[in-house]
Amino acid sequence: MNPRPSVPAASPADLLHRVGWDELADGCLESLENRDQLHLTAADRWARSGAQRLTAFQGRPPGDVAGRMSAAALALETITKHHARTIALDGAGLLGERAALSDGRYQPHPGRTLRGAGLMLRTIDGWIAANLPRDCDRMMIPALTDGDVAEGDITGLSHWTKTRRIEPVLERARLLGVALAEVSRPSRAPNLPVAPWSTSNLLRRAPRPFAETTVLDLSGLWAGPLAASLLGEAGASVVRLDSESRPAPNPPPDEEFDRLLNGRKENLRIDFDDRELLHATVAQADVVIMSSRRRAIENLGLRPRAGQLWLSITAHGNQGTAAERIGFGDDAAASAGAVFWHEGKPNYCGDALADPITGLLASVACAGLLARGVSGQIEISLAGASRWAIADVADSPAAGTEPASPPRARNRAWP
């Protein structure tokens, strides 16, 4: 007997309801029922996505991440089919896209991120997911440890945390701007539905064709640029705005990946210290995408104007102390519980797992509201998007029958 399919079948319909497209939801579910992947288990969908190859022990996270990514892609396809240039997207394939395009040959290692900059740290009372990809992060190790561990000494840091409790370490990391997060422990209780994003100050205006819509991308790394690029594929004009003093966001091994995300965007570099120019530039956009903490946005004096749709992507949210925490795709996903436990130890799943999840969900939210002619603010966090992706506990066995596929990337013709 075939195992009961565990695709979160209501997911695409739920996403459409959340952006006000109730009339498209039923047709979306009918389309999902006709897709072959509905009859796969969560384990087999994970194996097909390419992300299993990027995880130590070829493990998978709790929940049906690949199935939920496919569902979000279907929601985006449904919106754009009726209101823009249709985007038929392999949602699950997005999980391994960066690895597929990277010049570096990355192999998963137990307790480390795929690229080696992050590690799992044992503490007295649990585990911490640490991510130190930048030189400035590793320079902070002495400050983080009260001088007990030398700059750049990752091994020393892992020994130091074994004698510490989680909360004081996380609080110091927050003050120093270092990406550390508590690893969420697996739960036997059923997971409750999680909102993938929040909205505020929504107002209706006359809908504008996507071809007449300008998207200003001020974000960095993966999630924001992915969302902006997908809106561009739907027909919007996308401008990537960079500060003249901000370094290039991606290292040389990611040149092809950067080209996939940003190759079709118009590039504009200005002096962010020229506030009049910066504010005038931002004011001309219909959609503004940002991935900075709220304090940084306020320091620039930026705020939405009437008629604009603002997308804010954060690591852990925009409220309270969470708004001051930094994070990247790996550690934020781990904080949501998207980890693979092996012999009592957590392992990172995939490659910066939270980023493609967040980027795809953000594009659904933006496209859905734009098509309705709605302005306002959308807030989505890497951790929150990851919780949405694992909200349904998979009822399939830990090992599926599908062989693990290599990560793959979309085929795109470059201009």
C-alpha positions in Angstrom: 0.0 0.0 0.0 1.3 3.5 -0.9 2.1 5.6 2.2 -0.3 8.4 2.9 0.8 11.5 1.1 2.0 14.2 3.5 2.0 17.2 1.2 0.7 20.2 3.2 -2.1 20.3 0.6 -3.8 23.3 2.2 -0.6 25.4 2.1 -1.0 27.0 -1.3 -4.6 27.8 -0.6 -3.7 29.2 2.8 -1.1 31.5 1.3 -3.6 32.7 -1.3 -6.2 33.4 1.4 -3.5 35.4 3.4 -3.1 37.8 0.4 -6.8 38.1 -0.3 -7.1 35.8 -3.3 -9.8 33.5 -1.9 -11.3 32.9 -5.4 -8.0 31.4 -6.7 -7.5 29.0 -3.8 -9.9 26.2 -5.0 -8.3 26.0 -8.4 -4.9 26.0 -6.8 -5.7 22.8 -4.8 -7.1 21.1 -8.0 -3.8 21.9 -9.7 -1.8 20.4 -6.8 -3.8 17.2 -6.9 -2.7 16.6 -10.5 1.0 16.8 -9.7 3.1 13.7 -9.3 4.8 14.8 -6.2 1.6 14.7 -4.2 2.0 10.9 -3.9 5.6 11.1 -2.6 6.4 11.0 1.1 8.1 13.9 2.8 11.3 12.0 2.9 11.3 11.3 -0.8 10.5 15.0 -1.6 13.4 16.0 0.5 15.7 13.6 -1.3 14.5 14.9 -4.7 15.1 18.5 -3.8 18.8 18.1 -3.6 19.0 19.4 0.0 19.5 15.9 1.4 22.9 15.8 -0.3 23.9 19.0 1.5 23.1 17.7 5.0 25.5 15.6 7.2 24.5 11.9 7.2 22.1 12.8 4.4 19.5 13.6 7.0 16.4 15.7 6.7 14.7 18.2 9.0 11.4 17.6 10.8 8.5 18.6 8.7 8.0 18.6 5.0 10.2 21.5 3.9 10.4 20.4 0.2 6.7 19.9 0.0 6.0 23.3 1.5 8.4 24.9 -0.9 6.5 23.3 -3.8 3.2 24.5 -2.3 4.5 28.1 -2.1 5.8 27.9 -5.7 2.3 26.8 -6.8 0.8 29.8 -4.9 3.1 32.1 -6.8 2.4 30.4 -10.1 -1.3 30.8 -9.5 -1.1 34.5 -8.7 1.2 35.3 -11.6 -0.8 33.2 -14.1 -3.8 35.5 -13.5 -2.2 38.8 -13.0 1.4 38.9 -14.3 3.9 37.0 -16.3 3.5 33.4 -15.2 6.3 32.0 -13.0 6.3 28.2 -13.1 8.9 27.4 -10.5 10.6 24.3 -9.0 10.1 25.5 -5.4 11.9 22.5 -3.8 14.8 22.9 -6.2 15.5 26.4 -4.7 16.8 24.8 -1.6 20.1 23.6 -3.2 20.4 26.3 -5.9 23.4 28.2 -4.4 25.4 25.0 -3.9 24.6 23.9 -7.4 26.0 27.1 -8.9 29.0 27.6 -6.5 32.5 27.2 -7.7 33.5 25.8 -4.3 33.1 22.1 -3.6 31.3 21.9 -0.3 30.8 18.7 1.6 28.5 18.5 4.7 30.3 17.9 8.0 28.6 16.9 11.2 27.8 19.9 13.4 29.0 22.5 10.8 27.3 24.6 8.1 27.9 23.5 4.6 30.5 26.2 4.1 32.1 25.6 7.4 31.6 29.1 8.9 28.9 27.9 11.4 29.0 25.2 14.1 26.9 23.7 16.7 28.0 24.5 20.3 27.2 22.4 23.2 26.3 24.2 26.5 25.3 23.1 30.0 21.6 23.3 29.1 21.4 22.7 25.4 22.8 23.6 22.0 23.6 26.9 20.3 23.8 27.3 16.5 26.7 29.8 15.8 27.5 31.4 12.5 30.7 33.3 12.0 31.1 33.9 8.3 32.8 37.3 8.4 36.2 38.3 9.7 34.5 40.8 12.1 32.5 37.9 13.6 35.6 35.9 14.5 37.2 39.0 15.8 34.4 39.2 18.4 35.3 35.9 20.0 37.4 37.4 22.8 34.6 39.9 23.6 32.0 37.1 23.6 34.1 35.0 26.0 35.3 37.7 28.4 38.8 37.2 26.9 38.9 33.5 27.7 39.2 32.6 24.0 41.5 34.1 21.4 40.3 35.8 18.2 39.4 33.3 15.5 39.8 30.3 17.9 36.7 28.3 16.9 37.8 25.2 18.8 38.4 27.2 21.9 34.9 28.7 21.6 33.4 25.2 21.4 35.2 24.2 24.6 34.2 27.5 26.4 30.5 27.1 25.8 30.4 23.6 27.3 30.8 25.3 30.7 28.2 28.1 30.1 24.4 28.4 30.0 22.6 29.4 26.9 20.9 32.6 27.9 23.9 34.7 29.0 25.8 33.7 25.9 22.9 34.6 23.6 22.5 38.0 25.3 26.1 38.9 24.9 26.0 37.8 21.3 23.0 40.0 20.7 24.8 43.0 22.2 27.9 42.3 20.0 26.0 41.6 16.8 27.1 38.0 16.5 24.8 35.4 15.0 24.1 32.9 17.7 20.7 31.2 18.3 19.4 28.5 20.6 18.7 25.2 18.7 15.0 24.3 19.1 14.5 20.8 20.5 12.3 18.3 18.7 8.8 18.1 20.1 6.4 15.1 20.2 3.4 17.5 20.3 1.6 18.4 17.1 2.9 21.6 15.6 0.3 24.4 15.3 -0.1 26.4 12.1 2.3 29.2 11.8 1.8 32.5 9.9 4.5 32.8 7.3 4.5 36.6 7.5 2.7 39.6 9.1 1.2 42.7 7.4 0.3 46.1 8.7 -1.1 49.4 7.4 -2.7 47.8 4.4 -4.6 50.1 2.0 -6.3 49.5 -1.3 -5.3 51.5 -4.4 -5.9 51.0 -8.1 -4.0 47.9 -9.2 -1.1 48.6 -11.5 0.3 46.1 -14.1 3.5 44.4 -13.0 5.1 45.8 -16.1 4.6 49.3 -14.7 5.8 48.4 -11.2 9.3 49.3 -9.9 10.9 47.2 -7.2 13.8 48.7 -5.3 16.1 46.0 -3.8 18.2 47.2 -0.8 18.6 43.7 0.6 21.7 41.5 0.8 22.7 37.9 0.7 20.0 35.5 -0.5 16.4 35.9 0.7 15.7 39.5 -0.3 17.5 39.3 -3.7 15.6 36.1 -4.5 12.2 37.7 -3.7 13.1 40.7 -5.9 14.3 38.6 -8.8 11.1 36.6 -8.7 9.1 39.8 -8.9 11.2 40.7 -11.8 10.4 37.5 -13.6 6.7 38.3 -13.0 7.3 41.5 -15.1 8.3 44.2 -12.6 11.3 46.5 -13.2 13.8 45.7 -10.4 16.6 48.1 -9.4 19.3 47.0 -7.0 20.4 49.9 -4.8 23.7 49.7 -3.1 25.7 52.1 -0.9 29.0 53.2 -2.5 30.7 52.2 0.8 29.0 48.7 1.1 31.2 45.9 -0.2 30.0 43.4 -2.7 27.6 41.0 -1.0 28.9 37.7 -2.4 32.4 36.2 -2.6 33.9 35.1 -5.9 32.7 31.5 -5.5 29.1 32.8 -5.8 29.5 34.9 -8.9 27.2 32.6 -11.0 24.7 32.5 -8.2 24.8 36.3 -7.8 24.2 36.5 -11.5 21.1 34.3 -11.2 19.7 36.5 -8.5 20.8 39.9 -9.7 21.8 39.6 -13.3 18.7 41.1 -14.7 18.4 44.0 -12.3 19.4 47.5 -13.0 22.3 48.4 -10.7 22.5 51.8 -8.9 25.1 52.8 -6.4 24.7 56.1 -4.5 26.1 57.7 -1.4 23.7 56.7 1.5 25.1 59.6 3.5 23.4 61.9 1.0 20.1 61.5 2.7 18.2 63.8 0.3 19.3 61.7 -2.7 18.6 58.4 -0.8 15.1 59.4 0.3 14.2 60.7 -3.2 15.4 57.4 -4.8 13.5 55.2 -2.3 10.3 57.4 -2.7 10.1 56.6 -6.4 9.7 52.8 -6.0 6.4 51.0 -5.8 8.0 48.1 -3.8 10.9 48.5 -1.4 12.7 45.3 -0.1 15.1 45.6 2.9 16.9 43.1 5.0 18.5 45.4 7.6 17.5 45.6 11.3 15.0 48.2 12.2 17.6 50.4 14.0 19.6 50.6 10.8 16.6 51.6 8.7 15.6 54.3 11.3 19.2 55.6 11.3 18.9 56.2 7.6 15.6 58.1 8.1 13.7 55.8 5.8 10.0 55.1 6.1 7.2 54.0 3.8 5.3 56.6 1.8 1.7 56.4 0.9 1.0 53.8 -1.9 4.3 51.9 -1.4 4.6 48.2 -0.4 7.5 47.7 1.9 9.0 44.2 2.6 11.1 43.9 5.7 13.2 40.7 6.0 14.8 40.1 9.4 16.5 37.2 11.2 14.2 36.8 14.1 11.5 39.5 13.8 11.0 43.2 14.3 9.7 43.2 17.9 11.5 43.6 21.2 15.0 42.3 21.6 14.5 40.0 18.6 14.7 43.1 16.4 18.4 43.6 17.5 19.5 40.1 16.8 21.3 39.3 13.6 21.2 36.0 11.9 21.9 34.1 8.7 20.0 31.3 6.9 21.6 28.4 8.7 21.4 29.6 12.3 18.0 31.1 11.9 16.7 27.8 10.5 18.2 25.9 13.4 16.5 28.2 15.9 13.2 27.2 14.3 14.0 23.5 14.7 15.0 22.8 11.1 17.9 20.6 12.1 18.7 16.9 11.8 19.5 15.1 15.1 22.0 12.3 14.9 23.1 10.4 18.1 21.7 13.2 20.2 23.5 16.0 18.4 22.0 18.6 16.0 23.2 19.1 12.5 22.5 21.9 10.1 20.2 21.0 7.2 20.9 22.0 3.6 22.6 25.3 2.7 21.4 28.4 4.5 18.0 26.7 4.6 16.0 29.7 5.8 17.0 31.9 2.9 15.3 30.2 0.0 12.2 29.5 2.1 12.0 33.2 3.1 12.7 34.5 -0.3 10.0 32.4 -2.0 7.4 33.2 0.7 8.2 36.9 0.5 7.7 36.9 -3.3 4.2 35.3 -2.8 3.2 37.9 -0.3 4.4 40.8 -2.5 3.0 39.4 -5.7 -0.4 38.7 -4.1 -0.8 42.2 -2.6 0.5 43.9 -5.7 -2.0 42.1 -7.9 -4.8 43.3 -5.6 -3.5 46.9 -5.6 -2.7 46.8 -1.9 0.0 49.0 -0.3 1.4 48.7 3.2 4.1 46.7 5.1 5.1 43.0 5.1 7.3 41.6 7.7 8.9 38.2 7.4 11.7 36.6 9.4 14.1 33.9 8.5 13.2 32.0 11.7 9.5 32.5 11.2 9.6 31.3 7.6 11.5 28.2 8.7 8.9 27.5 11.4 6.2 27.7 8.7 8.2 25.3 6.5 8.3 22.6 9.2 4.9 23.2 10.7 3.5 19.9 9.5 5.3 17.0 11.2 6.0 14.4 8.5 4.4 11.0 9.1 6.7 9.2 6.7 9.6 7.1 7.8 13.0 8.8 8.3 14.4 7.0 5.2 12.5 7.3 1.9 12.9 5.2 -1.2 14.1 7.9 -3.5 17.8 8.2 -4.1 19.2 11.6 -3.0 19.4 13.9 -6.1 22.2 16.4 -6.5 21.3 20.1 -6.0 20.1 21.8 -9.1 19.6 25.4 -10.4 17.1 27.0 -12.7 18.0 27.4 -16.3 17.9 31.1 -17.2 19.0 32.9 -20.4 21.2 35.8 -19.4 20.7 39.2 -21.1 
